[in-house]
């Protein structure tokens, strides 16, 4: 659509680092029909530079401002720039190549650049590399217009070592080999934003399958024959099922030229939805014989999530990254629906509760919580928008919206949205406008509290009885922060009787709701709030429920009750950590649902390590060890046995428990009914090492057992962080100040988790000040989840007032600190803050 003359800049634009929203808006008004032709000449050695060329072609609307091309690299990486066939002087300032309008003409233009590719987002390894360019990392590799609303077609060509495979967003057009080198040329891609451009190249094994008449190719580096045999069929069929579901739901055929995927060792995320070429973390796809049901569900959900992005995010893309949550909410929302149909006997409601609520609450209860929708002035800050709110609170909000509108109305609105904005960009406001026309509900008011504001409601209730019957049942809500806000939503309350249950819906659309339906019913033994697992907030706990929680027959209700108990414990109400641990211990052998057992064992482990004082920990840990082992011997279901063994391994505090683990590891003889694989034995070795188990060279011996070269390298890099020698651990931490030593972010954060293990806290607390000082650099040089994972791996094990004081003083000393990083720090410090209050300030 043409823009008016008034919208075109008449003078210069400021040149500043990153991609400002002002710059992005101007470029979106003046640039159309954009294409990139890119060539990268990838050498054998990862330390050698990558020569590259590109040609951008586009229609340009004449204006007097210099055209700014984004390139976050040194000026020395630019060898030549030509515009419409004319070499021009290279003007480079604040991460931008500046093209004078004197060299441009109205209509079609081309810019050709010879440069050295930037390494920051090429993820180079000895024999493979891959790009990861979300949200603004394309500009770290090649000059571009790095904003989501300038979609383009990309034509890629690569020169690579002869033995390498390669994959990008479009099909291969042709290839030729000359000696030790191979040239690959790919077809032009469908239009997409720069953050979805991708290529993978290296020593990968290709697997091609056709499922339901759809051809798909997988590149992987897995070497475990059992994992390959058990996983390949499932991987391809889960993708095919997801595609079929989405085509049916959206009524839009798969919109791109091809559908392939790559499994990459220790990929930074679970997956990334590059158009037609999804990247996954290898360990998320390839599971072994010991995989639990939870792991299989997680794989199915991940595949569904990334496949859903082909429509939600790839076909229709947010206009600016302040709406990044929009693509994520629908990917998760659709993934839950797909998993419900693709996994036999999947309990959709249970998975939804256990996957989303703990993760959403883990952010929304903190001092650093953020709204779902956040303003964004410059794209260089976009990575800080990601987190538990957009991935987990947003799907809960969307499920409430579906309940409010009805499934058919929401589905039809989404179909209209996708068709209207196909291959283009749209905002949350665009979608709300479409949905608002399909419901009498005032979605703008609903949107304000759910999307634009932070926090969660806190519910209280008054249940009065007379003559054995309910005479009044009133539910009230306020903001957990004390505000008088109202979160419009519906949820259920279950009345529990000795011989039956009754569930009442609470239409919580005002500050106080009287449940007329409850009046006259027999007085219950106790009540359970949010029994269907669809409401959001801090719900009250009936004290009479606590000893009876294991008797609740509905697994969703049990999950909601576990979450309510844990959240109230963290809030310092109803129950203390030691009391909750005592109740949970009795449930280890009684909880029959694997997803619930995962929830229980995770919370119990958290209580032992993070919400028990060190002097009290031996007694509780020893008791939990014994209960976990006895429960494991008692249950017969393999998945439950594995979860209980993991709890035992995670706690393993007493010398007898550690001796038992050492015998299992040393002899490689798993407990009866438990399947342990190479990965499990590596985890066992790490658990023993962090406990300074008195046996020689445990990690070195485990390193010799590992067959896969990528997993071997991972352990080799992590080993210094687990050394019994404090000076070696000091040296490992000091090495992380160098950006090159943080290349493998997943390895770094895993190592940090052991470096800061509660058993090492006394010697590791000294690393905290430097860890916080490095945060700004971590955000500047790392991928989107690295700052959060860096902080959580660093802070989660600490519980003393000294840690609280350190964090608060760090922020007090920096009043102008980046507000988004401040929020990330306060989110990660929530556990230590609460542990300090619960264990040291309120005893």
C-alpha positions in Angstrom: 0.0 0.0 0.0 1.5 3.4 -1.0 2.1 5.9 1.7 1.4 9.6 1.5 4.1 12.1 0.9 3.6 13.5 4.4 4.7 10.1 5.9 8.0 10.1 4.1 11.0 11.7 6.0 12.1 15.0 4.5 15.4 15.2 6.4 18.0 13.1 8.1 17.2 10.3 10.6 19.3 9.9 13.7 21.9 7.1 13.4 21.9 5.0 16.6 22.9 1.5 17.6 20.3 -1.2 17.2 17.1 -0.8 15.2 14.9 1.9 16.6 11.2 1.8 16.1 11.4 5.2 14.4 13.9 3.9 11.9 11.8 0.7 11.3 8.7 2.7 10.6 10.4 4.9 8.1 11.9 2.0 6.2 8.6 0.2 6.2 7.1 3.2 4.5 9.8 3.6 1.9 11.0 0.1 0.9 9.0 -2.5 -1.0 9.5 -5.8 -2.9 12.7 -6.7 -1.1 15.0 -9.6 -2.0 18.4 -10.8 -0.8 20.9 -12.9 -2.8 23.5 -14.2 -0.3 26.7 -16.3 -0.7 28.9 -17.6 2.1 32.2 -19.4 1.5 32.6 -21.5 4.6 36.1 -22.7 5.3 37.2 -26.0 6.8 38.4 -24.4 10.0 36.0 -22.6 12.3 38.7 -20.0 13.2 39.0 -18.8 9.6 36.9 -15.9 8.4 33.9 -16.5 6.1 34.0 -14.4 2.9 30.6 -13.4 1.8 28.7 -11.4 -0.8 25.1 -10.2 -1.1 22.9 -8.2 -3.4 19.8 -6.5 -2.1 17.1 -5.4 -4.5 14.1 -3.3 -3.6 11.7 -0.6 -4.6 12.5 2.7 -2.9 10.3 5.7 -2.4 12.3 8.9 -2.8 13.1 10.9 0.3 16.0 12.9 1.6 17.2 10.6 4.5 20.2 8.4 4.1 19.2 4.7 3.8 20.4 2.8 6.8 21.4 -0.9 6.4 21.9 -2.7 9.7 25.3 -4.4 10.3 26.4 -5.1 13.9 30.1 -5.7 13.1 33.4 -3.8 12.8 33.9 -1.5 9.8 36.8 -3.7 8.8 34.3 -6.5 7.8 33.1 -4.3 4.9 35.3 -4.6 1.7 33.1 -3.0 -1.0 29.7 -1.4 -1.4 28.1 -0.7 -4.8 24.7 0.9 -5.6 23.1 0.2 -8.9 26.4 -0.9 -10.3 28.4 2.1 -9.0 31.1 1.6 -6.3 30.6 4.1 -3.5 32.6 5.1 -0.4 31.7 3.0 2.6 30.0 5.1 5.1 29.6 3.2 8.4 28.3 4.6 11.7 26.8 3.1 14.9 26.1 -0.4 13.4 24.7 1.0 10.1 25.9 1.3 6.5 24.7 4.6 5.3 23.6 5.0 1.6 23.2 8.5 0.5 19.9 9.1 -1.4 22.0 10.7 -4.1 23.0 7.1 -5.2 19.4 5.8 -5.2 16.6 6.3 -7.7 12.8 6.1 -7.3 11.6 2.6 -8.0 13.9 -0.5 -8.3 17.4 -0.4 -6.8 20.2 -2.8 -6.0 22.9 -2.7 -3.4 25.8 -5.2 -3.7 28.2 -5.7 -0.7 31.4 -7.7 -0.3 32.0 -8.4 3.3 33.3 -10.8 6.0 30.4 -12.5 7.7 30.0 -11.7 11.4 30.5 -14.7 13.7 28.3 -13.7 16.7 25.2 -15.7 15.5 26.9 -18.3 13.2 27.3 -20.8 16.1 30.5 -22.3 14.5 31.8 -25.7 15.7 34.6 -27.8 14.4 32.5 -29.6 11.8 29.1 -27.8 11.7 27.5 -24.4 12.1 24.0 -23.0 12.2 22.4 -19.6 12.2 20.1 -18.4 15.0 18.9 -14.9 14.1 15.9 -14.1 16.4 15.2 -11.3 17.2 17.7 -9.0 15.7 20.7 -11.2 15.0 20.6 -11.3 11.2 22.4 -8.0 11.3 25.3 -9.7 13.1 25.9 -12.0 10.2 25.1 -9.9 7.1 24.0 -6.3 6.3 20.2 -6.2 6.1 17.0 -4.4 7.0 16.6 -6.3 10.3 12.9 -5.7 11.2 10.0 -8.1 11.1 7.8 -6.0 8.8 10.2 -5.9 5.9 9.7 -9.4 4.6 11.9 -10.6 1.8 12.7 -13.5 -0.4 16.2 -15.0 0.2 18.3 -16.8 -2.3 21.2 -18.5 -0.7 24.3 -20.1 -2.1 27.0 -21.8 0.0 30.5 -23.1 -0.6 31.3 -25.8 2.0 33.6 -28.7 2.6 32.8 -31.6 0.3 31.5 -33.9 3.0 29.0 -31.4 4.5 25.3 -31.3 4.2 23.3 -28.1 4.2 19.7 -26.9 4.7 18.0 -23.6 4.4 14.5 -22.2 4.0 14.1 -23.1 0.3 14.8 -26.3 -1.7 18.2 -27.1 -3.2 18.4 -26.0 -6.8 21.7 -27.6 -7.7 25.1 -28.6 -6.4 28.6 -29.3 -7.7 31.8 -30.6 -6.2 35.4 -29.5 -7.0 38.1 -31.3 -5.1 37.5 -30.8 -1.4 34.8 -28.1 -1.9 31.2 -28.2 -2.8 29.0 -25.5 -4.1 25.3 -25.4 -3.2 22.6 -23.1 -4.7 19.1 -23.0 -3.3 15.9 -21.7 -4.9 14.5 -18.3 -3.8 12.6 -18.6 -0.6 9.0 -17.6 0.2 8.9 -14.1 1.7 9.8 -14.0 5.4 11.4 -11.6 8.0 15.1 -11.6 8.5 14.8 -13.4 11.9 13.4 -16.5 10.2 16.2 -16.7 7.6 18.4 -19.7 8.4 20.9 -22.2 7.2 22.6 -25.2 8.8 25.7 -26.8 7.3 28.1 -29.5 8.5 28.6 -33.2 9.0 25.0 -34.3 9.5 23.2 -37.5 8.7 20.3 -36.8 6.3 17.1 -38.8 6.7 14.3 -38.4 4.2 10.7 -39.7 4.7 7.3 -39.2 3.1 4.5 -39.3 5.5 0.9 -38.7 4.5 2.2 -37.7 1.0 4.4 -35.1 2.5 8.2 -35.3 2.0 10.3 -34.2 4.9 14.1 -34.3 5.5 15.9 -34.4 8.9 19.5 -33.6 9.5 21.0 -35.0 12.7 24.2 -35.8 14.5 22.9 -38.6 16.8 25.1 -41.7 17.0 23.2 -43.8 19.5 21.6 -46.6 17.4 18.9 -47.2 20.0 17.8 -43.6 20.2 17.7 -43.4 16.4 15.6 -46.6 16.1 13.2 -45.6 18.8 12.8 -42.0 17.6 12.8 -41.6 13.9 9.4 -42.9 13.0 7.8 -40.9 15.9 9.6 -37.7 14.9 8.3 -37.8 11.4 4.8 -38.8 12.3 4.4 -36.2 15.0 5.3 -33.5 12.4 2.8 -35.0 9.9 0.1 -35.1 12.5 0.7 -31.5 13.5 0.6 -30.3 9.9 -2.6 -32.1 9.2 -4.2 -30.6 12.4 -3.2 -27.1 11.5 -4.4 -27.4 7.9 -7.8 -28.5 9.2 -8.0 -25.9 12.0 -6.9 -22.9 9.9 -8.3 -24.1 6.6 -5.1 -23.0 5.0 -2.8 -25.5 3.3 0.8 -25.6 4.5 2.0 -22.2 3.0 5.7 -22.8 2.2 7.8 -24.6 -0.4 9.1 -27.4 1.9 9.0 -28.7 5.4 12.3 -29.9 6.9 14.1 -29.9 10.2 17.5 -30.3 11.8 18.5 -31.7 15.2 21.5 -29.8 16.6 23.5 -30.7 19.7 22.8 -28.4 22.6 20.8 -25.9 20.5 20.1 -22.8 22.6 16.3 -23.3 22.6 14.1 -26.4 22.4 13.4 -25.4 18.8 13.3 -22.4 16.4 10.6 -22.1 13.8 12.7 -21.1 10.7 10.4 -21.2 7.6 10.5 -24.7 6.2 13.7 -25.5 8.1 13.0 -25.9 11.9 16.0 -26.3 14.2 15.6 -28.4 17.3 17.8 -29.3 20.3 18.9 -32.9 19.4 18.2 -34.2 22.9 14.6 -33.0 22.7 13.9 -35.2 19.6 15.9 -38.3 20.2 14.7 -40.2 23.2 16.0 -43.5 24.6 14.3 -46.6 26.0 14.3 -45.0 29.5 12.3 -41.9 28.4 9.3 -41.1 30.6 5.8 -40.3 29.4 6.6 -36.7 30.4 9.6 -36.6 28.1 7.5 -38.0 25.2 4.8 -35.5 25.8 7.3 -32.7 25.9 8.7 -33.8 22.5 5.3 -34.0 21.0 4.4 -30.5 22.4 7.7 -29.0 21.1 7.2 -30.4 17.6 3.6 -29.1 17.6 4.7 -25.7 18.9 7.3 -25.2 16.2 5.0 -26.5 13.5 2.2 -24.2 14.6 4.6 -21.3 14.1 4.5 -21.9 10.3 1.1 -20.3 10.4 1.4 -18.2 13.6 4.5 -16.1 13.2 5.8 -17.3 9.8 2.8 -16.8 7.6 1.5 -13.9 9.6 4.2 -12.1 11.5 4.0 -9.4 14.2 4.6 -5.9 12.8 7.1 -5.1 15.6 8.6 -7.2 18.4 6.5 -5.7 21.1 3.9 -8.2 19.8 6.4 -11.2 19.9 4.1 -12.8 22.5 1.4 -13.0 19.8 3.2 -15.7 17.8 4.2 -17.5 21.0 0.8 -17.6 22.5 -0.7 -19.2 19.5 2.1 -21.7 19.0 1.6 -22.9 22.6 -2.2 -22.7 22.3 -2.2 -24.8 19.2 0.5 -27.1 20.5 -1.7 -28.1 23.4 -4.6 -28.8 21.0 -2.4 -30.8 18.7 -0.9 -32.9 21.4 -4.3 -33.8 22.7 -5.0 -35.5 19.3 -1.6 -36.9 18.5 -0.7 -38.7 21.8 -2.9 -41.7 22.8 -4.5 -41.2 26.2 -3.1 -37.7 26.6 -4.8 -35.8 29.4 -4.9 -32.4 27.7 -6.2 -30.5 30.8 -3.6 -32.1 33.0 -0.8 -31.3 30.7 -2.0 -27.7 30.3 -2.0 -27.2 34.1 1.4 -28.8 34.8 3.1 -27.2 31.8 1.9 -23.6 32.1 0.8 -22.6 35.6 4.0 -23.2 37.6 6.1 -21.5 34.9 3.7 -18.5 34.6 3.5 -18.1 38.4 7.3 -18.3 38.7 7.5 -14.9 37.0 4.2 -13.3 37.8 4.6 -13.6 41.6 7.9 -11.8 41.5 8.9 -8.1 41.9 10.2 -8.2 38.3 7.1 -9.5 36.6 6.2 -8.0 33.2 2.9 -7.7 31.3 2.2 -10.0 28.3 2.4 -7.0 25.9 5.4 -4.8 26.4 6.5 -1.6 24.7 9.8 -1.8 22.7 11.7 1.3 21.5 14.7 -0.5 20.0 15.0 -4.0 18.6 18.3 -4.6 20.4 16.2 -4.9 23.6 13.8 -7.4 22.1 15.5 -10.5 23.6 14.5 -9.3 27.1 10.8 -9.6 26.2 11.0 -13.4 26.2 10.2 -15.5 29.3 7.5 -17.3 31.3 4.9 -14.7 30.8 4.7 -14.8 27.0 5.2 -18.6 26.9 2.9 -19.6 29.8 0.7 -16.9 31.1 -0.4 -16.0 27.5 -1.8 -19.5 26.7 -3.7 -19.4 30.0 -5.1 -16.0 29.1 -6.0 -17.4 25.6 -7.8 -20.3 27.0 -9.9 -18.0 29.1 -10.6 -16.0 25.9 -11.7 -19.2 24.2 -13.9 -20.0 27.1 -15.3 -16.5 27.0 -16.0 -16.4 23.2 -16.6 -20.1 22.6 -14.4 -22.4 20.6 -16.1 -21.9 17.2 -16.0 -18.1 17.4 -12.3 -18.0 18.3 -11.4 -20.5 15.6 -13.3 -18.6 12.9 -11.7 -15.4 14.0 -8.3 -16.9 13.8 -9.0 -18.2 10.3 -10.1 -14.7 9.2 -6.9 -13.2 10.7 -4.6 -15.7 9.0 -6.2 -15.3 5.6 -6.4 -11.5 5.8 -2.8 -11.0 6.8 -1.2 -14.0 5.0 2.5 -13.4 4.1 2.2 -10.0 5.8 2.3 -8.5 9.2 -0.3 -7.8 11.9 -0.7 -6.5 15.4 -2.5 -7.7 18.5 -4.9 -4.8 17.9 -5.7 -6.2 14.4 -6.6 -9.5 15.9 -8.6 -8.1 18.8 -10.6 -6.1 16.2 -11.5 -9.3 14.3 -12.4 -11.2 17.5 -14.3 -8.3 19.0 -16.8 -8.5 16.2 -17.5 -12.1 17.0 -18.5 -11.7 20.7 -20.7 -9.4 22.8 -18.0 -9.3 25.5 -16.0 -6.0 25.8 -12.6 -7.4 24.7 -10.8 -4.1 25.1 -11.5 -4.0 28.8 -10.6 -7.7 29.2 -7.4 -7.0 27.2 -6.3 -4.2 29.5 -5.8 -6.3 32.7 -4.8 -9.5 31.0 -2.4 -8.2 28.4 -1.3 -4.7 29.3 -0.9 -5.1 33.1 1.3 -7.3 35.4 0.5 -9.6 38.2 -2.2 -12.0 39.3 -5.3 -11.8 41.4 -5.5 -13.1 45.0 -8.7 -14.9 45.9 -10.3 -15.2 49.3 -13.6 -16.8 50.3 -16.2 -17.0 53.0 -18.2 -20.2 53.3 -20.9 -20.2 56.0 -23.1 -23.0 57.0 -26.3 -23.4 59.1 -27.9 -26.7 60.1 -25.4 -28.7 58.0 -26.1 -26.7 54.8 -24.3 -23.9 53.0 -25.9 -20.6 53.8 -23.4 -18.4 52.0 -20.5 -18.9 49.7 -18.7 -15.7 48.6 -15.5 -15.4 46.5 -13.5 -12.2 46.4 -10.5 -11.0 44.4 -8.0 -8.3 44.7 -4.6 -7.8 43.1 -1.8 -9.7 44.8 -0.1 -6.4 45.0 -3.1 -5.0 47.0 -4.7 -3.2 44.0 -8.4 -3.3 43.4 -8.1 -4.7 39.9 -10.4 -7.3 38.5 -9.3 -10.2 36.2 -12.4 -11.3 34.3 -12.3 -15.1 34.2 -14.2 -18.3 35.1 -13.0 -21.1 37.2 -14.3 -24.0 39.2 -14.6 -24.8 42.9 -15.1 -28.4 43.9 -17.1 -29.4 47.0 -15.8 -32.6 48.5 -18.1 -34.9 50.3 -17.3 -38.4 51.8 -19.1 -40.1 49.0 -19.1 -37.7 46.0 -18.0 -34.4 44.7 -19.8 -31.4 43.1 -18.2 -28.7 40.9 -19.4 -25.2 40.8 -18.4 -22.5 38.2 -17.4 -19.2 39.5 -18.0 -16.4 37.0 -15.4 -14.1 38.4 -16.2 -10.9 36.5 -16.3 -8.5 39.5 -14.5 -8.0 42.8 -16.9 -10.2 44.7 -19.2 -13.0 43.6 -21.8 -14.8 45.6 -22.4 -18.4 44.5 -26.2 -18.7 44.7 -25.9 -22.2 43.3 -24.1 -23.3 46.5 -26.7 -22.1 48.9 -28.7 -25.0 50.3 -26.2 -27.7 49.4 -24.8 -29.9 52.2 -21.8 -28.5 54.0 -18.7 -30.1 52.3 -15.9 -31.9 54.1 -13.6 -29.4 52.3 -13.3 -27.3 49.1 -10.7 -27.2 46.3 -10.3 -24.0 44.4 -9.5 -24.0 40.6 -10.4 -27.7 40.5 -10.6 -27.7 36.7 -7.2 -26.0 36.3 -8.4 -23.1 34.2 -8.4 -20.1 36.6 -5.4 -17.9 37.2 -4.2 -16.4 40.5 -3.3 -17.2 44.1 -6.1 -19.4 45.3 -7.0 -20.1 48.9 -6.3 -23.5 50.5 -8.8 -25.2 52.8 -6.8 -26.5 55.7 -9.0 -29.6 55.8 -7.9 -30.4 52.3 -4.2 -30.7 53.1 -4.2 -34.2 54.6 -6.7 -35.4 52.1 -5.2 -34.1 48.9 -4.0 -37.5 47.8 -7.6 -38.8 47.9 -8.8 -36.4 45.1 -9.8 -38.7 42.3 -9.4 -36.2 39.4 -5.7 -35.8 38.4 -6.3 -32.3 37.2 -7.8 -31.3 40.6 -4.8 -32.9 42.4 -2.4 -30.9 40.2 -4.3 -27.7 40.9 -4.2 -28.5 44.6 -0.4 -29.2 44.5 0.2 -25.9 42.8 -2.1 -24.0 45.2 -0.3 -25.5 48.2 3.1 -24.7 46.8 2.1 -21.1 45.9 0.7 -20.5 49.3 3.8 -21.9 50.9 5.9 -19.4 48.9 3.6 -16.6 50.0 4.2 -17.5 53.6 0.6 -18.5 54.3 -1.3 -21.7 55.2 1.7 -24.1 55.4 5.4 -23.9 56.0 8.0 -25.7 53.7 8.8 -28.5 56.2 5.1 -29.2 56.7 4.5 -29.4 53.0 7.4 -31.7 52.6 6.0 -34.1 55.2 2.7 -34.3 53.3 4.4 -34.7 49.9 6.5 -37.6 51.2 3.4 -39.6 51.8 2.2 -39.1 48.3 5.3 -40.4 46.4 4.0 -43.9 46.2 0.3 -42.9 45.9 0.4 -40.4 43.0 -0.5 -42.4 39.9 -0.2 -39.8 37.2 3.4 -39.2 35.8 2.8 -35.5 35.1 1.6 -35.0 38.7 4.5 -37.1 40.1 6.9 -34.8 38.1 5.2 -31.8 39.7 5.4 -33.3 43.2 9.0 -34.5 42.9 10.1 -31.1 41.5 8.4 -29.2 44.4 9.8 -31.6 47.0 13.3 -31.3 45.7 13.0 -27.5 45.7 11.9 -27.6 49.3 14.9 -29.8 50.3 17.5 -27.7 48.6 16.1 -24.2 48.5 13.6 -23.9 51.4 15.3 -25.9 54.2 18.1 -24.4 56.3 21.5 -26.2 55.9 21.4 -27.4 59.5 17.9 -28.9 59.0 18.6 -30.4 55.6 20.3 -33.7 56.5 17.3 -35.0 58.4 14.8 -34.0 55.7 16.9 -35.1 52.8 17.6 -38.5 54.4 13.9 -39.1 55.0 13.0 -38.1 51.4 15.8 -40.4 50.1 14.3 -43.3 51.9 10.7 -42.5 50.9 11.7 -42.1 47.2 13.6 -45.4 47.2 10.8 -47.3 48.9 8.2 -45.7 46.6 10.3 -46.6 43.6 10.5 -50.3 44.7 6.7 -50.3 45.3 5.4 -48.8 42.0 5.3 -50.9 38.9 5.0 -48.3 36.1 8.4 -47.7 34.5 7.9 -44.0 34.0 7.0 -43.4 37.7 9.9 -45.5 38.7 12.3 -43.4 36.6 10.9 -40.1 38.2 11.3 -41.5 41.7 14.8 -42.6 40.9 15.6 -39.1 39.6 14.3 -37.7 42.9 16.5 -40.1 44.8 19.5 -39.1 42.7 18.8 -35.4 43.0 18.6 -35.6 46.8 21.2 -38.3 47.6 22.4 -36.5 50.8 23.4 -39.3 53.1 26.6 -41.4 52.7 24.6 -44.7 52.2 22.5 -43.0 49.4 25.7 -41.8 47.7 27.3 -45.2 48.0 24.3 -46.8 46.4 24.4 -44.3 43.5 28.1 -44.9 43.1 27.6 -48.7 42.9 24.9 -48.2 40.3 27.1 -45.9 38.2 30.3 -47.9 38.6 28.7 -51.3 37.8 26.2 -49.7 35.3 23.5 -51.8 36.9 20.2 -49.9 37.2 17.6 -50.6 39.9 15.1 -53.3 38.9 12.5 -51.9 36.5 14.5 -48.7 35.8 16.1 -48.1 32.4 19.3 -46.0 32.6 21.1 -44.9 29.4 24.4 -43.2 28.7 22.8 -39.8 29.4 21.5 -41.1 32.7 24.9 -42.5 33.7 26.5 -39.1 32.8 23.9 -37.4 35.1 24.8 -39.9 37.8 28.5 -39.1 37.4 27.8 -35.4 37.7 25.7 -35.9 40.8 28.5 -37.8 42.5 31.1 -35.3 41.4 29.2 -32.3 42.9 29.0 -34.2 46.2 32.8 -34.8 46.1 32.2 -38.5 46.3 35.5 -40.1 47.4 36.3 -42.1 44.3 39.0 -41.3 41.7 38.3 -39.7 38.3 34.6 -40.3 38.2 34.0 -37.7 35.5 37.1 -38.7 33.5 36.0 -42.3 33.6 32.5 -41.3 32.4 34.1 -39.2 29.6 35.7 -42.4 28.4 32.4 -44.2 28.3 30.6 -41.6 26.1 30.5 -42.5 22.4 28.9 -39.4 20.9 31.5 -36.7 20.2 29.1 -33.8 20.9 28.1 -35.2 24.3 31.7 -36.0 25.1 32.7 -32.4 24.3 29.9 -31.1 26.5 31.1 -33.1 29.6 34.7 -32.2 28.9 33.8 -28.4 29.0 31.7 -28.8 32.2 34.3 -30.8 34.2 36.3 -27.9 35.6 33.1 -26.5 37.1 32.7 -29.7 39.2 36.3 -30.1 40.2 37.0 -30.9 43.9 39.7 -28.3 43.6 38.3 -24.8 44.4 41.1 -23.1 42.4 40.0 -25.1 39.3 36.4 -24.0 39.8 37.7 -20.4 40.3 39.5 -20.6 37.0 36.5 -22.0 35.2 34.3 -19.1 36.4 37.0 -16.6 35.6 37.1 -18.0 32.0 33.4 -17.1 31.5 34.3 -13.4 31.4 35.6 -14.0 27.9 32.8 -14.1 25.3 34.4 -17.0 23.4 34.1 -19.3 26.4 30.4 -18.7 26.5 29.7 -19.9 23.0 27.8 -23.1 24.1 25.2 -21.4 26.2 23.4 -24.6 27.2 26.7 -26.1 28.4 27.6 -22.9 30.3 24.3 -22.7 32.2 24.4 -26.4 33.0 27.9 -26.0 34.4 26.8 -23.0 36.4 24.0 -25.0 38.0 26.6 -27.4 39.4 29.1 -24.6 40.2 26.4 -23.0 42.4 24.9 -26.2 43.7 23.7 -25.8 47.4 26.5 -28.1 48.4 29.0 -25.7 46.9 27.3 -22.5 48.0 29.8 -21.5 50.7 32.7 -21.5 48.1 30.6 -20.2 45.2 29.0 -17.2 46.8 32.1 -15.2 45.9 31.2 -15.5 42.2 27.9 -13.7 42.6 29.1 -10.0 42.3 31.0 -10.7 39.1 28.1 -12.8 37.7 25.8 -9.8 38.2 28.4 -7.4 36.7 28.5 -9.6 33.6 24.8 -9.5 33.0 24.7 -6.6 30.6 27.4 -8.2 28.5 25.6 -11.5 28.6 22.5 -9.7 27.3 24.5 -7.9 24.6 26.4 -11.0 23.3 24.2 -13.9 24.1 21.0 -15.3 22.7 17.5 -14.4 23.9 17.2 -16.9 26.8 20.8 -16.6 28.0 20.5 -13.7 30.5 17.6 -15.5 32.2 19.2 -18.9 32.3 22.5 -17.3 33.4 20.7 -15.6 36.4 18.6 -18.7 37.4 21.6 -21.0 37.2 23.6 -18.6 39.3 21.1 -17.5 42.0 18.6 -20.3 42.6 20.6 -22.2 45.2 21.1 -19.3 47.6 18.8 -18.6 50.5 20.5 -16.4 53.0 19.8 -12.7 53.7 23.3 -11.9 52.5 22.3 -12.9 48.9 19.1 -10.8 49.2 21.2 -7.8 50.3 23.7 -8.4 47.5 21.1 -8.2 44.8 19.3 -5.3 46.3 22.5 -3.3 46.8 23.6 -4.1 43.2 20.4 -2.6 41.9 20.4 0.3 44.4 23.9 1.3 43.2 22.6 1.4 39.6 19.5 3.6 39.5 19.8 3.9 35.7 20.2 0.2 35.1 18.5 -1.3 32.1 14.9 -1.8 33.3 14.4 -5.1 31.5 17.5 -6.6 32.9 16.5 -5.3 36.3 13.2 -7.2 35.9 15.1 -10.4 34.9 17.3 -10.1 37.9 14.3 -9.6 40.3 12.6 -12.6 38.7 15.6 -14.9 39.2 16.1 -13.6 42.7 12.6 -14.3 43.8 13.5 -17.8 45.2 16.4 -16.4 47.3 14.2 -13.5 48.5 11.4 -15.8 49.6 13.8 -18.4 51.1 15.5 -15.7 53.1 12.1 -14.5 54.5 10.7 -17.9 55.2 13.8 -19.4 56.7 15.6 -16.5 58.4 13.1 -13.6 59.0 10.0 -15.4 60.2 11.3 -18.3 62.3 
